[in-house]
Amino acid sequence: MPDVTINLWTLILGAASGLAGVMAAKFGNRLVMGAVAGAATAVILTIARGYF
């Protein structure tokens, strides 16, 4: 039976990016602002992962 593993960093990254996207969607064009904030959060946290 195959094992299933869950990468916690992926969950944290997804949750933080989603939260940032929802919070930023209150301003301007909702789709664009949410996408930009989510992507920026993902990039920042990916870079920060190297320091943890």
Sequence and secondary structure as in RCSB ss.txt:
>XXXX:A:sequence
MPDVTINLWTLILGAASGLAGVMAAKFGNRLVMGAVAGAATAVILTIARGYF
>XXXX:A:secstr
       HHHHHHHHHHHHHHHHHTTSSSHHHHHHHHHHHHHHHHHHHHTT 
